[in-house]
């Protein structure tokens, strides 16, 4: 292989990271506000729900599946948390932990239903998750009777959750939700790279037949990824509602599509077996940067959607070219 070929191969292999760097440089040159700490921290805070949902989506995609219900499950998490606030123990952090745990269990339970349909009944992931998306969104509207649920005034737990969504670490200015996202990202980086679970999830998407012939319970791992995706989606809904102090059944609309886009931009194959947590987060950052610089430049929302679509197509084309180079 010539030097030019090696350089081309390297550029294509690391296209996601290069795309992020180029976007940062272009954004900084187009707007003086872009690199300000306030803008960067606000951008990071806004991307936390998408990052959490994208990690769960990545796990599902690695098995060769898809989960269209995560946006609706984020609404379930937001509604459960908002409605529980008046009844949680007024112990501050204890009450908040209990509420978050209950909401995540609710999201995980609905994720388990989707996973069971896929793993036990061999239903197509697209159909199973599409059905759950409709059901979960309907449940969210029924829980709230179609009305927003505001955090109760005078609630210690509610005030703590509101403070979590709007305040930052003293000194460095890092928002608390960003710290939570970093902890979750770090955890799943280790899980997917250093544990048997992570290796088998990836192997299931690469060659499910071989995993079955090895005597491993493929269905169990498929079920588990949908459970994790549901729990992370509910957590994302809680983070989203903590910023506004209002729980609504419309939380997370379109979030599943952005999560799929982030995974694809990050190099994950929708057929399964390929993808990483770090690259997925880079995909999240790319999507966020596009929206952020467009907002700073006062570009309307519709052109932003067109540009996102073009970037997704471009990312997939680069993956295909990379695959062809590896084969040749």
C-alpha positions as CSV (number, residue, x, y, z in Angstrom):
1,X,0.0,0.0,0.0
2,X,1.4,3.4,-1.0
3,X,1.7,6.3,1.4
4,X,-1.2,8.1,-0.4
5,X,-3.4,5.0,0.1
6,X,-2.4,4.7,3.7
7,X,-3.2,8.3,4.3
8,X,-6.6,8.0,2.5
9,X,-7.4,4.9,4.6
10,X,-6.5,6.7,7.8
11,X,-8.6,9.7,6.9
12,X,-11.6,7.5,6.2
13,X,-11.1,5.3,9.3
14,X,-11.1,8.3,11.6
15,X,-13.7,10.3,9.6
16,X,-16.0,10.8,12.6
17,X,-13.3,12.5,14.7
18,X,-12.0,14.5,11.7
19,X,-15.6,15.6,11.1
20,X,-15.9,16.8,14.7
21,X,-12.6,18.7,14.5
22,X,-13.6,20.4,11.2
23,X,-16.9,21.4,12.7
24,X,-15.3,22.9,15.7
25,X,-12.8,24.9,13.6
26,X,-15.6,26.1,11.2
27,X,-17.9,27.0,14.1
28,X,-15.2,29.0,15.9
29,X,-14.4,30.9,12.7
30,X,-18.1,31.7,12.1
31,X,-19.1,32.8,15.6
32,X,-17.1,34.6,18.3
33,X,-19.5,33.3,20.9
34,X,-19.0,29.7,20.0
35,X,-15.9,29.0,22.1
36,X,-17.2,31.0,25.1
37,X,-17.4,28.8,28.3
38,X,-21.1,29.7,28.7
39,X,-22.0,28.5,25.2
40,X,-20.0,25.3,25.5
41,X,-21.4,24.3,28.9
42,X,-24.9,25.1,27.7
43,X,-24.3,22.9,24.6
44,X,-23.0,20.1,26.8
45,X,-26.0,20.4,29.1
46,X,-28.5,20.2,26.2
47,X,-26.8,17.1,24.8
48,X,-26.9,15.1,28.0
49,X,-30.4,13.5,27.3
50,X,-29.3,12.6,23.7
51,X,-26.0,11.1,24.9
52,X,-27.8,8.9,27.5
53,X,-30.3,7.6,24.9
54,X,-27.7,7.1,22.3
55,X,-25.7,4.8,24.5
56,X,-28.7,2.6,25.0
57,X,-29.5,2.8,21.3
58,X,-25.9,1.7,20.5
59,X,-26.3,-1.4,22.6
60,X,-29.5,-2.4,20.8
61,X,-27.9,-1.6,17.3
62,X,-24.9,-3.8,18.2
63,X,-27.2,-6.8,18.5
64,X,-28.6,-6.0,15.0
65,X,-31.8,-4.4,16.5
66,X,-33.4,-1.0,16.6
67,X,-35.4,0.7,19.4
68,X,-37.9,3.4,18.2
69,X,-39.5,3.6,21.7
70,X,-36.7,5.4,23.6
71,X,-38.1,8.9,23.0
72,X,-41.5,7.8,24.4
73,X,-39.8,6.1,27.3
74,X,-38.0,9.4,28.1
75,X,-41.5,10.9,28.4
76,X,-42.4,8.0,30.8
77,X,-39.4,8.8,32.9
78,X,-40.2,12.5,33.0
79,X,-43.9,11.9,33.9
80,X,-43.1,9.3,36.6
81,X,-40.6,11.6,38.2
82,X,-42.8,14.7,38.0
83,X,-45.8,12.9,39.5
84,X,-43.8,11.2,42.3
85,X,-42.3,14.4,43.6
86,X,-45.1,15.3,46.1
87,X,-44.9,11.8,47.6
88,X,-41.2,11.2,47.8
89,X,-39.3,11.3,51.2
90,X,-38.3,14.9,52.0
91,X,-34.8,13.8,52.6
92,X,-33.2,15.6,49.7
93,X,-30.8,13.3,48.0
94,X,-32.6,10.2,49.3
95,X,-35.9,11.2,47.9
96,X,-34.4,12.2,44.6
97,X,-32.6,8.8,44.4
98,X,-35.8,6.9,45.1
99,X,-37.7,8.8,42.5
100,X,-35.0,8.4,39.8
101,X,-34.8,4.6,40.7
102,X,-38.5,4.2,40.3
103,X,-38.6,6.1,37.0
104,X,-35.7,4.1,35.6
105,X,-37.4,0.8,36.7
106,X,-40.5,1.9,34.8
107,X,-38.5,2.6,31.7
108,X,-36.6,-0.7,32.1
109,X,-39.9,-2.6,32.5
110,X,-41.3,-1.3,29.3
111,X,-38.0,-1.9,27.6
112,X,-38.2,-5.5,28.8
113,X,-41.5,-5.9,27.1
114,X,-40.0,-4.8,23.8
115,X,-37.0,-7.0,24.4
116,X,-39.2,-10.0,25.2
117,X,-41.1,-9.5,21.9
118,X,-37.8,-9.5,20.0
119,X,-36.0,-12.2,22.0
120,X,-38.7,-14.7,22.9
121,X,-41.2,-14.2,20.1
122,X,-38.8,-13.4,17.3
123,X,-40.7,-10.2,16.4
124,X,-38.8,-7.8,14.2
125,X,-37.2,-5.1,16.4
126,X,-38.6,-2.3,14.2
127,X,-42.2,-3.5,14.7
128,X,-41.8,-4.3,18.4
129,X,-40.3,-1.0,19.3
130,X,-42.7,0.9,17.0
131,X,-45.6,-0.6,18.9
132,X,-44.0,0.2,22.3
133,X,-43.3,3.8,21.1
134,X,-47.1,4.2,20.5
135,X,-48.1,2.5,23.7
136,X,-45.6,4.4,25.9
137,X,-46.5,7.7,24.5
138,X,-50.1,6.9,25.1
139,X,-49.4,6.0,28.7
140,X,-47.5,9.2,29.2
141,X,-50.5,11.2,28.0
142,X,-52.9,9.2,30.1
143,X,-50.7,9.7,33.2
144,X,-50.8,13.5,32.8
145,X,-54.3,13.7,31.2
146,X,-52.6,15.6,28.4
147,X,-51.5,18.4,30.8
148,X,-48.0,19.5,31.9
149,X,-47.1,18.5,35.5
150,X,-45.1,21.2,37.2
151,X,-42.8,20.5,40.1
152,X,-44.5,21.2,43.4
153,X,-43.5,24.4,45.2
154,X,-41.9,23.9,48.6
155,X,-40.8,20.4,47.9
156,X,-37.2,19.7,49.0
157,X,-36.8,16.9,46.5
158,X,-38.3,19.0,43.7
159,X,-36.0,21.9,44.5
160,X,-33.0,19.6,44.5
161,X,-34.0,18.2,41.1
162,X,-34.5,21.7,39.7
163,X,-31.2,22.8,41.1
164,X,-29.5,19.7,39.6
165,X,-30.8,20.7,36.1
166,X,-29.9,24.3,36.3
167,X,-26.8,24.6,38.5
168,X,-23.1,23.7,38.0
169,X,-20.1,22.5,40.0
170,X,-18.5,25.4,41.8
171,X,-15.3,26.7,40.4
172,X,-15.2,24.9,37.0
173,X,-18.7,25.7,35.9
174,X,-19.5,22.1,34.7
175,X,-23.3,21.5,34.9
176,X,-24.3,18.6,37.1
177,X,-26.1,16.8,34.3
178,X,-22.8,16.8,32.3
179,X,-21.0,15.1,35.3
180,X,-23.7,12.5,35.3
181,X,-23.3,11.9,31.6
182,X,-19.5,11.5,32.0
183,X,-20.1,8.9,34.7
184,X,-22.5,6.9,32.5
185,X,-20.3,7.2,29.5
186,X,-17.2,6.0,31.4
187,X,-19.2,3.1,32.9
188,X,-20.3,1.8,29.5
189,X,-16.9,2.3,27.9
190,X,-15.6,-0.1,30.5
191,X,-18.6,-2.5,30.2
192,X,-18.4,-2.7,26.4
193,X,-14.6,-3.1,26.2
194,X,-13.7,-5.1,29.3
195,X,-16.6,-7.4,30.2
196,X,-18.0,-10.6,28.8
197,X,-21.4,-8.8,28.4
198,X,-19.9,-6.2,26.1
199,X,-18.1,-8.7,24.0
200,X,-21.1,-11.0,23.6
201,X,-23.4,-8.1,22.7
202,X,-21.1,-7.2,19.9
203,X,-20.6,-10.8,18.9
204,X,-24.4,-11.3,18.7
205,X,-24.7,-8.7,16.0
206,X,-21.6,-9.9,14.2
207,X,-22.6,-13.6,14.0
208,X,-25.7,-14.6,16.0
209,X,-25.6,-18.2,14.7
210,X,-22.0,-18.7,16.0
211,X,-23.0,-17.4,19.4
212,X,-25.9,-19.8,19.5
213,X,-23.8,-22.7,18.5
214,X,-21.4,-21.8,21.3
215,X,-24.2,-22.6,23.7
216,X,-24.8,-19.0,24.8
217,X,-28.3,-17.6,25.5
218,X,-28.6,-15.0,22.7
219,X,-32.1,-14.1,23.8
220,X,-30.9,-13.1,27.2
221,X,-28.5,-10.5,25.8
222,X,-31.0,-9.2,23.4
223,X,-33.5,-8.7,26.3
224,X,-30.8,-7.0,28.5
225,X,-29.9,-4.4,25.9
226,X,-33.6,-3.3,25.5
227,X,-33.9,-3.1,29.3
228,X,-30.8,-1.0,29.6
229,X,-32.0,1.2,26.7
230,X,-35.3,1.7,28.5
231,X,-33.7,2.6,31.8
232,X,-31.3,5.1,30.2
233,X,-34.2,6.7,28.2
234,X,-36.1,7.2,31.4
235,X,-33.0,8.8,33.0
236,X,-32.7,11.1,30.0
237,X,-36.3,12.1,30.4
238,X,-35.6,13.0,34.1
239,X,-32.6,15.1,33.1
240,X,-34.6,16.9,30.4
241,X,-37.4,17.7,32.7
242,X,-35.0,18.9,35.5
243,X,-34.1,21.9,33.2
244,X,-37.7,23.1,32.8
245,X,-39.2,21.9,36.1
246,X,-42.2,20.7,34.1
247,X,-42.9,17.1,33.1
248,X,-44.8,16.7,29.8
249,X,-45.9,13.8,27.7
250,X,-44.2,15.4,24.7
251,X,-40.8,14.9,26.2
252,X,-38.4,13.1,23.9
253,X,-40.3,13.5,20.6
254,X,-37.8,12.7,17.8
255,X,-35.1,11.7,20.3
256,X,-35.0,8.2,18.9
257,X,-34.2,9.4,15.4
258,X,-31.4,11.7,16.7
259,X,-30.0,8.8,18.7
260,X,-29.9,6.5,15.7
261,X,-28.3,9.3,13.7
262,X,-25.6,9.7,16.4
263,X,-24.8,6.0,16.3
264,X,-24.6,5.9,12.5
265,X,-22.4,9.0,12.4
266,X,-20.3,7.4,15.0
267,X,-19.7,4.4,12.7
268,X,-22.1,1.9,14.1
269,X,-23.6,-0.5,11.5
270,X,-27.3,-0.9,11.6
271,X,-26.8,-4.6,10.7
272,X,-25.1,-5.0,14.1
273,X,-21.7,-6.0,15.3
274,X,-19.8,-2.7,14.9
275,X,-19.8,0.5,17.0
276,X,-18.3,2.0,20.1
277,X,-19.5,4.2,22.9
278,X,-16.8,6.9,22.3
279,X,-17.5,7.2,18.6
280,X,-21.3,7.4,19.4
281,X,-20.6,10.3,21.8
282,X,-18.6,12.0,19.0
283,X,-21.7,11.5,16.8
284,X,-23.8,13.2,19.5
285,X,-21.3,16.1,19.6
286,X,-21.4,16.5,15.8
287,X,-25.2,16.7,15.8
288,X,-25.1,19.1,18.7
289,X,-22.5,21.3,17.0
290,X,-24.5,21.5,13.9
291,X,-27.6,22.8,15.7
292,X,-25.6,25.1,18.0
293,X,-23.7,26.9,15.2
294,X,-26.9,27.2,13.2
295,X,-28.7,28.7,16.2
296,X,-25.8,31.2,16.8
297,X,-26.1,32.2,13.1
298,X,-29.9,32.5,13.4
299,X,-30.5,29.9,10.7
300,X,-34.1,28.5,10.8
301,X,-34.8,25.0,12.0
302,X,-35.7,23.5,8.7
303,X,-32.3,24.0,7.0
304,X,-30.7,22.4,10.1
305,X,-32.7,19.2,9.4
306,X,-31.5,19.2,5.8
307,X,-27.9,19.5,6.9
308,X,-28.3,16.8,9.5
309,X,-29.6,14.5,6.8
310,X,-26.8,15.2,4.4
311,X,-24.2,14.5,7.1
312,X,-25.8,11.2,8.0
313,X,-25.7,10.2,4.3
314,X,-22.1,11.4,4.1
315,X,-21.1,9.4,7.2
316,X,-22.7,6.2,5.8
317,X,-20.9,6.6,2.5
318,X,-17.6,7.0,4.3
319,X,-18.3,3.7,6.2
320,X,-19.0,1.9,2.9
321,X,-15.8,3.3,1.4
322,X,-13.8,2.2,4.5
323,X,-15.3,-1.3,4.2
324,X,-14.3,-1.5,0.5
325,X,-10.8,-0.4,1.3
326,X,-10.5,-3.1,4.1
327,X,-11.7,-5.8,1.7
328,X,-9.2,-4.8,-1.0
